Amino acid sequence: MLKHITSFSHVITEAAVCVCVCVCVGLAHLCEFIEDCEHVELATRILHLLGREGPRSKKPHSYIRFIYNRVLLEAPEVRAGGCGSRSGGCD
């Protein structure tokens, strides 16, 4: 019985690590996507997602550059989304 519990714990731990890695990879892809995104609504939604999930990641500072670039370079709607994502107003 102990062997099954240990095996189950190992599987759960591996799954949690895999989910974390997948989230980080997904956020990185979204960051690259918004660099050239021409769709205001998509860019704004991605910025809100980055603002919500970025601080929970292992390297939250890695998302700041992407958000900051959008605040400086984009349309007013996207800039507002970027400001909101950094202020914690996304929940």
Secondary structure in CASP SS format (residue, H / E / C, confidence):
PFRMAT SS
TARGET T0000
AUTHOR 0000-0000-0000
METHOD secondary structure of the structure
MODEL  1
M C 1.00
L H 1.00
K H 1.00
H H 1.00
I H 1.00
T H 1.00
S H 1.00
F H 1.00
S H 1.00
H H 1.00
V H 1.00
I H 1.00
T H 1.00
E H 1.00
A H 1.00
A H 1.00
V H 1.00
C H 1.00
V H 1.00
C H 1.00
V H 1.00
C H 1.00
V H 1.00
C H 1.00
V H 1.00
G H 1.00
L H 1.00
A H 1.00
H H 1.00
L H 1.00
C H 1.00
E H 1.00
F H 1.00
I H 1.00
E H 1.00
D C 1.00
C C 1.00
E C 1.00
H C 1.00
V H 1.00
E H 1.00
L H 1.00
A H 1.00
T H 1.00
R H 1.00
I H 1.00
L H 1.00
H H 1.00
L H 1.00
L H 1.00
G H 1.00
R H 1.00
E H 1.00
G H 1.00
P H 1.00
R H 1.00
S C 1.00
K C 1.00
K C 1.00
P H 1.00
H H 1.00
S H 1.00
Y H 1.00
I H 1.00
R H 1.00
F H 1.00
I H 1.00
Y H 1.00
N H 1.00
R H 1.00
V H 1.00
L H 1.00
L H 1.00
E C 1.00
A C 1.00
P H 1.00
E H 1.00
V H 1.00
R H 1.00
A H 1.00
G H 1.00
G H 1.00
C H 1.00
G H 1.00
S H 1.00
R H 1.00
S H 1.00
G C 1.00
G C 1.00
C C 1.00
D C 1.00
END
